[in-house]
């Protein structure tokens, strides 16, 4: 895919990895749809950063767990730009719950997390696919997690949702070929505001250090570092579909701390 002039929706792109992906795409000449649910100020800041890189942007407040919102976001992108080339399903939800504390995780927790992490990407792909097929080419990157491979992560519900997303990536790669490629990136722990707010500053610093010490590459990820393979799957991977690429400093090889 030639990203110069391409149109890409990045869900959950106000902060963190989504914002980093949006800015990386903008720097390559893509037109970017920036999506948020609550973080309006941060979304505006991301849009401004993309515009400073020369990109035409569209800001869209939408909840991916709502099918109507998904269809509205895709329609707005096509109406504004006349096409849709790529979709990055980054929006996600979790809570921090120790895995051994089964009573701390409710059925409602599972439903909320699955609504955003699994149903949301499905609804976004369903809304986007007809437009990509009509033009004969498109690419989807689902932001999963190494948790979906290892059963680790912020909560059991989160890990299971990412395992489901990995399986859905395989299913849709088959179903949408040959016009649309569908792949997933599985980050490990990233240095983000979400972890800092969830653990508190002292707990966050200790957790990141433990993770880096245990990972074979001796580092914890950053949104900017993980954005690189995400953009590559859109731009430079025309023969790749149905893959789940772990971007976790090797933590899946063993030894990284598990919450």
C-alpha positions as a Python dict, from the first residue, in 0.01 Angstrom:
ca = {
    (1, 'X'): (0, 0, 0),
    (2, 'X'): (125, 345, -89),
    (3, 'X'): (49, 554, 218),
    (4, 'X'): (85, 882, 31),
    (5, 'X'): (-278, 999, 11),
    (6, 'X'): (-415, 678, 164),
    (7, 'X'): (-703, 702, 412),
    (8, 'X'): (-663, 514, 740),
    (9, 'X'): (-894, 497, 1043),
    (10, 'X'): (-714, 446, 1375),
    (11, 'X'): (-955, 369, 1658),
    (12, 'X'): (-863, 481, 2009),
    (13, 'X'): (-607, 723, 1871),
    (14, 'X'): (-624, 1009, 2120),
    (15, 'X'): (-332, 878, 2328),
    (16, 'X'): (-75, 602, 2355),
    (17, 'X'): (-17, 358, 2072),
    (18, 'X'): (-310, 485, 1867),
    (19, 'X'): (-174, 839, 1872),
    (20, 'X'): (173, 715, 1780),
    (21, 'X'): (34, 516, 1486),
    (22, 'X'): (-170, 814, 1365),
    (23, 'X'): (134, 1040, 1373),
    (24, 'X'): (353, 782, 1201),
    (25, 'X'): (93, 750, 924),
    (26, 'X'): (65, 1126, 896),
    (27, 'X'): (439, 1153, 851),
    (28, 'X'): (414, 916, 555),
    (29, 'X'): (149, 1125, 384),
    (30, 'X'): (-165, 937, 486),
    (31, 'X'): (-495, 1102, 565),
    (32, 'X'): (-596, 992, 914),
    (33, 'X'): (-924, 949, 1099),
    (34, 'X'): (-857, 1004, 1469),
    (35, 'X'): (-1109, 838, 1697),
    (36, 'X'): (-1182, 888, 2066),
    (37, 'X'): (-1461, 832, 2316),
    (38, 'X'): (-1376, 1056, 2613),
    (39, 'X'): (-1030, 1209, 2566),
    (40, 'X'): (-1135, 1503, 2348),
    (41, 'X'): (-847, 1733, 2445),
    (42, 'X'): (-589, 1462, 2377),
    (43, 'X'): (-757, 1372, 2046),
    (44, 'X'): (-739, 1734, 1938),
    (45, 'X'): (-371, 1740, 2030),
    (46, 'X'): (-308, 1427, 1823),
    (47, 'X'): (-495, 1579, 1530),
    (48, 'X'): (-287, 1895, 1561),
    (49, 'X'): (34, 1691, 1564),
    (50, 'X'): (-76, 1506, 1250),
    (51, 'X'): (-168, 1831, 1076),
    (52, 'X'): (173, 1974, 1158),
    (53, 'X'): (317, 1676, 971),
    (54, 'X'): (110, 1780, 670),
    (55, 'X'): (-177, 1534, 706),
    (56, 'X'): (-543, 1598, 641),
    (57, 'X'): (-728, 1465, 945),
    (58, 'X'): (-1083, 1389, 1055),
    (59, 'X'): (-1171, 1379, 1424),
    (60, 'X'): (-1451, 1136, 1512),
    (61, 'X'): (-1599, 1069, 1853),
    (62, 'X'): (-1738, 716, 1847),
    (63, 'X'): (-1765, 410, 2072),
    (64, 'X'): (-1655, 100, 1882),
    (65, 'X'): (-1877, -121, 2097),
    (66, 'X'): (-2174, 53, 1932),
    (67, 'X'): (-2236, -76, 1579),
    (68, 'X'): (-2410, 246, 1478),
    (69, 'X'): (-2105, 446, 1582),
    (70, 'X'): (-1877, 215, 1382),
    (71, 'X'): (-2083, 254, 1068),
    (72, 'X'): (-2108, 629, 1119),
    (73, 'X'): (-1730, 663, 1156),
    (74, 'X'): (-1662, 467, 838),
    (75, 'X'): (-1928, 662, 647),
    (76, 'X'): (-1781, 992, 767),
    (77, 'X'): (-1435, 889, 648),
    (78, 'X'): (-1559, 786, 303),
    (79, 'X'): (-1775, 1096, 270),
    (80, 'X'): (-1483, 1321, 364),
    (81, 'X'): (-1204, 1153, 170),
    (82, 'X'): (-1382, 945, -96),
    (83, 'X'): (-1214, 616, -5),
    (84, 'X'): (-1087, 395, 277),
    (85, 'X'): (-758, 209, 251),
    (86, 'X'): (-666, 99, 601),
    (87, 'X'): (-807, 31, 945),
    (88, 'X'): (-614, -2, 1270),
    (89, 'X'): (-829, -147, 1547),
    (90, 'X'): (-652, -5, 1849),
    (91, 'X'): (-936, 90, 2086),
    (92, 'X'): (-930, -139, 2390),
    (93, 'X'): (-1047, -168, 2746),
    (94, 'X'): (-922, -350, 3054),
    (95, 'X'): (-906, -337, 3430),
    (96, 'X'): (-624, -438, 3661),
    (97, 'X'): (-729, -748, 3854),
    (98, 'X'): (-489, -1008, 3999),
    (99, 'X'): (-547, -1332, 3811),
    (100, 'X'): (-576, -1540, 4126),
    (101, 'X'): (-858, -1325, 4266),
    (102, 'X'): (-1147, -1483, 4079),
    (103, 'X'): (-1412, -1302, 4281),
    (104, 'X'): (-1275, -963, 4176),
    (105, 'X'): (-1367, -1019, 3810),
    (106, 'X'): (-1737, -1024, 3726),
    (107, 'X'): (-1935, -1137, 3427),
    (108, 'X'): (-2013, -773, 3357),
    (109, 'X'): (-1637, -702, 3347),
    (110, 'X'): (-1599, -971, 3080),
    (111, 'X'): (-1888, -833, 2877),
    (112, 'X'): (-1758, -475, 2883),
    (113, 'X'): (-1407, -580, 2785),
    (114, 'X'): (-1527, -811, 2508),
    (115, 'X'): (-1763, -544, 2373),
    (116, 'X'): (-1470, -313, 2302),
    (117, 'X'): (-1183, -557, 2242),
    (118, 'X'): (-1358, -820, 2027),
    (119, 'X'): (-1699, -702, 1909),
    (120, 'X'): (-1566, -353, 1838),
    (121, 'X'): (-1298, -463, 1588),
    (122, 'X'): (-1548, -698, 1422),
    (123, 'X'): (-1800, -419, 1380),
    (124, 'X'): (-1537, -181, 1245),
    (125, 'X'): (-1414, -438, 993),
    (126, 'X'): (-1770, -520, 889),
    (127, 'X'): (-1840, -152, 824),
    (128, 'X'): (-1510, -94, 641),
    (129, 'X'): (-1492, -409, 427),
    (130, 'X'): (-1740, -313, 152),
    (131, 'X'): (-1551, 8, 78),
    (132, 'X'): (-1214, -169, 65),
    (133, 'X'): (-1351, -448, -153),
    (134, 'X'): (-1510, -198, -389),
    (135, 'X'): (-1172, -39, -459),
    (136, 'X'): (-1005, -380, -478),
    (137, 'X'): (-756, -344, -195),
    (138, 'X'): (-731, -273, 176),
    (139, 'X'): (-553, -367, 497),
    (140, 'X'): (-658, -414, 859),
    (141, 'X'): (-427, -432, 1160),
    (142, 'X'): (-578, -547, 1488),
    (143, 'X'): (-390, -435, 1797),
    (144, 'X'): (-391, -742, 2015),
    (145, 'X'): (-150, -828, 2297),
    (146, 'X'): (105, -1087, 2394),
    (147, 'X'): (-147, -1155, 2673),
    (148, 'X'): (-361, -1332, 2415),
    (149, 'X'): (-75, -1576, 2358),
    (150, 'X'): (46, -1622, 2715),
    (151, 'X'): (-263, -1574, 2932),
    (152, 'X'): (-87, -1294, 3121),
    (153, 'X'): (-175, -926, 3140),
    (154, 'X'): (-387, -684, 3337),
    (155, 'X'): (-676, -927, 3389),
    (156, 'X'): (-794, -1269, 3276),
    (157, 'X'): (-1081, -1106, 3085),
    (158, 'X'): (-835, -891, 2893),
    (159, 'X'): (-610, -1188, 2808),
    (160, 'X'): (-905, -1395, 2689),
    (161, 'X'): (-1039, -1108, 2479),
    (162, 'X'): (-704, -1072, 2303),
    (163, 'X'): (-691, -1447, 2241),
    (164, 'X'): (-1031, -1414, 2077),
    (165, 'X'): (-908, -1121, 1869),
    (166, 'X'): (-615, -1330, 1746),
    (167, 'X'): (-853, -1606, 1637),
    (168, 'X'): (-1082, -1353, 1468),
    (169, 'X'): (-780, -1220, 1279),
    (170, 'X'): (-729, -1566, 1127),
    (171, 'X'): (-1096, -1608, 1042),
    (172, 'X'): (-1129, -1269, 874),
    (173, 'X'): (-798, -1302, 687),
    (174, 'X'): (-954, -1602, 512),
    (175, 'X'): (-1297, -1451, 471),
    (176, 'X'): (-1187, -1116, 326),
    (177, 'X'): (-909, -1234, 94),
    (178, 'X'): (-793, -1162, -168),
    (179, 'X'): (-882, -793, -154),
    (180, 'X'): (-826, -728, 216),
    (181, 'X'): (-532, -835, 431),
    (182, 'X'): (-597, -881, 804),
    (183, 'X'): (-312, -907, 1055),
    (184, 'X'): (-252, -847, 1426),
    (185, 'X'): (27, -696, 1632),
    (186, 'X'): (72, -825, 1986),
    (187, 'X'): (262, -575, 2203),
    (188, 'X'): (399, -660, 2542),
    (189, 'X'): (397, -409, 2826),
    (190, 'X'): (424, -54, 2694),
    (191, 'X'): (523, 258, 2881),
    (192, 'X'): (188, 434, 2873),
    (193, 'X'): (-30, 658, 3081),
    (194, 'X'): (-278, 373, 3133),
    (195, 'X'): (-31, 164, 3331),
    (196, 'X'): (94, 469, 3523),
    (197, 'X'): (-256, 569, 3628),
    (198, 'X'): (-354, 213, 3713),
    (199, 'X'): (-52, 128, 3926),
    (200, 'X'): (49, 468, 4063),
    (201, 'X'): (386, 619, 3987),
    (202, 'X'): (593, 405, 4224),
    (203, 'X'): (420, 81, 4127),
    (204, 'X'): (444, 170, 3759),
    (205, 'X'): (817, 237, 3770),
    (206, 'X'): (881, -87, 3957),
    (207, 'X'): (664, -288, 3716),
    (208, 'X'): (831, -145, 3406),
    (209, 'X'): (1174, -213, 3552),
    (210, 'X'): (1084, -574, 3639),
    (211, 'X'): (950, -628, 3290),
    (212, 'X'): (1260, -481, 3124),
    (213, 'X'): (1492, -680, 3348),
    (214, 'X'): (1316, -1005, 3259),
    (215, 'X'): (1268, -950, 2883),
    (216, 'X'): (1544, -1088, 2659),
    (217, 'X'): (1590, -748, 2492),
    (218, 'X'): (1606, -579, 2833),
    (219, 'X'): (1346, -314, 2759),
    (220, 'X'): (978, -234, 2788),
    (221, 'X'): (801, -112, 2477),
    (222, 'X'): (702, 240, 2383),
    (223, 'X'): (408, 341, 2164),
    (224, 'X'): (649, 480, 1905),
    (225, 'X'): (843, 154, 1881),
    (226, 'X'): (530, -59, 1846),
    (227, 'X'): (384, 179, 1586),
    (228, 'X'): (660, 81, 1342),
    (229, 'X'): (545, -279, 1274),
    (230, 'X'): (182, -164, 1272),
    (231, 'X'): (255, 77, 988),
    (232, 'X'): (470, -183, 812),
    (233, 'X'): (174, -423, 802),
    (234, 'X'): (-27, -155, 625),
    (235, 'X'): (244, -31, 393),
    (236, 'X'): (505, -294, 325),
    (237, 'X'): (352, -636, 379),
    (238, 'X'): (155, -708, 64),
    (239, 'X'): (220, -1084, 94),
    (240, 'X'): (129, -1105, 464),
    (241, 'X'): (-216, -1190, 597),
    (242, 'X'): (-347, -1385, 895),
    (243, 'X'): (-34, -1320, 1102),
    (244, 'X'): (-1, -1227, 1468),
    (245, 'X'): (332, -1055, 1527),
    (246, 'X'): (459, -1033, 1883),
    (247, 'X'): (634, -704, 1958),
    (248, 'X'): (728, -756, 2321),
    (249, 'X'): (1108, -744, 2355),
    (250, 'X'): (1094, -1124, 2362),
    (251, 'X'): (895, -1146, 2685),
    (252, 'X'): (683, -1432, 2546),
    (253, 'X'): (998, -1646, 2557),
    (254, 'X'): (962, -1656, 2935),
    (255, 'X'): (1060, -1469, 3245),
    (256, 'X'): (859, -1148, 3218),
    (257, 'X'): (647, -1067, 3523),
    (258, 'X'): (281, -1163, 3507),
    (259, 'X'): (10, -981, 3693),
}
